[in-house]
Amino acid sequence: MSKADRGRRYRLYATVEVEARLTAWGHTCRALWNMALHQRIYAYEQRGKTLNLASQGVHLTQARCELDWVADLAAQSAQQVVRHLDAAYANFWNPDHSAGFPSFKKRGRRLSVSFPGQAVSVRKLNRHWAEVRLPKLGWVKFRLSRAVGGTIRNATVSRDGNGWHISFGVHTGRKPDAPNGKPECGVDFGVAASAYVSTETTARRMPPTLTKSEKARLRFLEQRKARQITYAKKHAGGRYGNRLRKTIAQIAGLKTRQANRRADFTHKLTTDLAKNHGMIGIEDLRVKNMTKSAKGTIERPAAKVRQKAGLNRSILDNAPGERRRQLEYKCRMYGSKLAAVPAFHTSQTCAACGKVDPESRQGCGRMFSCVHCGHEDDADHNASIEIEARARRTGGSVTNSTRSTCTVRVPAQRGRRTREALPAAHG
Ligand SMILES: [Zn+2]
């Protein structure tokens, strides 16, 4: 069967009863995941046995007979959990995939319930609304903000700070475009400027993600939260009351809005780059290495921890790894080439004479001023031209691609632990 090649996400409008049931199911899925993962680790460490999908499926059937709360969850969703865990293990063992060892899911995480494609059906109500039939729940409305445009292969209902959404993995069968023959460029993804394209004269910056009044409201809510926590500690033994929960939910709503705007900017940027360029050169950065070393170790505490933490935050906000992932599949889609070039000294290399000298960057802030030929430019623009030149030399083939075939990701499959943090028995 042809796989899903696109993702679609819509806002779900469920009744209070349906939402309560979905919340319960979300926690059930999380518990099942943790149990299945624990079972796998235990079986391996204690008996040297590797459990697979089939043997865990048998255990799942037993659990459904014995536990009411597991039986309440739709059977297909429970199977999806085991299937996702199996895929998470496969990704972990795959040397071309960046996934770490599967991690346990904490209580505060985003709730989600998955269904295979054949368990759901969708019907359109009118131009703006459609509904989806979920097992045991019946028809649930969602806002049809764009056409589904293909066959649904899987569905995931999830809750974030802004309420419930449904996302579909869709098979569209769209063929990649032929090479588009558009101009070549190099892009420097910076911390100060969001992106500098070598063919442009100004940097592309991310617009403010919260308005002035939203920022003020966030500050107000944070203060209220602190006050309510103090109150809870004094009078309720630290137990969270309804007002405090409401404040936390309101903060989460604003933060989600901010994250959505950031993601929107990143998507528009990468689509624009891929559609309008025949080749795009980017730096082959290892995000983990850039953001890793804020704290240092106990024996050797790192200097400037606060500053580095701030830099980490802004690097992750600007999300170079995510941009690269998007560029990889969008370039393939729109007939463009992506070239990841070594990032070695791009910011110290003169785009005019090619001399590498750290002196060229000294004492001039965001400016680049070559000490050999006198060439002057914005430092990021200078770097983007150097990146373009390096990309031309490598001929525009993607190097060191970490997930070149993955276009639709299942959130549950991403572990945060690295291969190094793996329990010794698995090594
Ligand atoms: Zn020069």
Residues whose N, C-alpha, C, O or C-beta is under 5 A from the ligand:
A	BS01	ZN	C350 A352 C353 G354 C370 H372 C373 G374 H375
